[in-house]
Amino acid sequence: HSDYPPEAATYLRDYSDGRYDDDAQIGFIYSSQEARLSEDGHVFYIGRPDVDGIEFAYRRGHPGIWAWYPIDADWVRVAPDIETLERDWFARKLAV
């Protein structure tokens, strides 16, 4: 998995089946079949909140989980790690 940002190791190890939110009816963390690496190899997309085309991702050289906002062409850090992303998602504390 050397093509992936080093920060993605936890996703690849513990989250490759993805995570589904029954209440929201969305797979907010992609399975490994849905996750994808950007063409330049700097971004590994791992999920989505299903709002405005926003996606969650690891960014090479930038710790944490980031949200890509395509409408604003902007990155915002949303969690220090994937475990926190999952916990905050289910606690409805994640703001996107």
Wavefront OBJ file of the C-alpha trace (Angstrom):
o trace
v 0.000 0.000 0.000
v 2.931 2.357 -0.540
v 0.846 4.330 -3.063
v -1.437 5.573 -0.276
v -0.678 8.431 2.110
v 0.881 6.923 5.279
v -2.017 8.314 7.322
v -4.349 5.884 5.516
v -2.899 2.797 7.242
v -5.691 2.695 9.858
v -8.379 2.923 7.174
v -6.768 0.133 5.174
v -6.419 -2.050 8.282
v -9.686 -1.412 10.161
v -12.174 0.334 7.874
v -11.850 -1.329 4.455
v -15.412 -2.703 4.787
v -16.685 0.867 5.109
v -19.221 2.180 7.589
v -22.953 2.535 6.998
v -25.298 4.820 8.925
v -28.740 3.179 9.013
v -30.457 6.356 10.243
v -28.998 8.556 7.505
v -29.174 5.720 4.940
v -25.631 6.369 3.718
v -22.293 4.651 3.595
v -20.367 7.608 5.002
v -17.050 5.732 4.987
v -16.395 4.007 1.677
v -15.513 0.355 1.380
v -12.101 -0.273 -0.152
v -13.864 -0.912 -3.482
v -15.272 2.644 -3.447
v -12.250 4.444 -1.977
v -9.933 5.965 -4.539
v -6.594 7.668 -4.871
v -6.321 10.995 -6.699
v -4.459 10.985 -10.005
v -1.425 12.675 -8.432
v -1.453 10.241 -5.486
v -1.720 12.980 -2.852
v -5.350 12.431 -1.816
v -7.090 9.223 -0.758
v -10.889 9.651 -0.778
v -12.539 7.494 1.899
v -16.093 8.713 2.387
v -18.808 11.297 2.004
v -21.532 13.010 4.010
v -23.801 12.989 0.892
v -24.024 16.786 0.816
v -22.970 19.079 -2.061
v -20.434 16.604 -3.459
v -18.280 16.854 -0.310
v -15.898 13.939 0.285
v -13.758 12.842 3.230
v -10.112 12.150 2.497
v -6.595 11.674 3.723
v -4.116 14.184 2.301
v -0.458 13.272 1.990
v 1.559 15.430 4.394
v -1.526 16.791 6.192
v -2.475 14.855 9.356
v -6.095 14.038 10.001
v -9.229 13.580 7.956
v -10.188 16.373 5.604
v -13.385 17.325 3.803
v -13.112 18.475 0.189
v -15.699 21.113 -0.702
v -15.849 21.119 -4.515
v -18.172 24.145 -4.694
v -15.584 26.282 -2.868
v -12.562 24.253 -4.043
v -11.462 24.182 -0.401
v -10.140 21.666 2.159
v -11.311 21.704 5.790
v -9.915 19.410 8.500
v -12.859 17.610 10.122
v -11.200 15.060 12.439
v -7.761 14.155 13.792
v -8.218 10.510 12.704
v -10.746 8.100 11.217
v -11.839 6.791 14.617
v -12.848 10.314 15.637
v -14.597 10.836 12.300
v -16.695 7.734 12.929
v -17.414 8.595 16.575
v -18.360 12.203 15.794
v -20.504 11.113 12.830
v -22.624 8.789 14.958
v -22.760 11.328 17.812
v -23.998 13.870 15.224
v -21.124 16.163 16.181
v -19.489 16.277 12.749
v -20.129 19.612 11.056
v -19.777 19.715 7.280
l 1 2 3 4 5 6 7 8 9 10 11 12 13 14 15 16 17 18 19 20 21 22 23 24 25 26 27 28 29 30 31 32 33 34 35 36 37 38 39 40 41 42 43 44 45 46 47 48 49 50 51 52 53 54 55 56 57 58 59 60 61 62 63 64 65 66 67 68 69 70 71 72 73 74 75 76 77 78 79 80 81 82 83 84 85 86 87 88 89 90 91 92 93 94 95 96
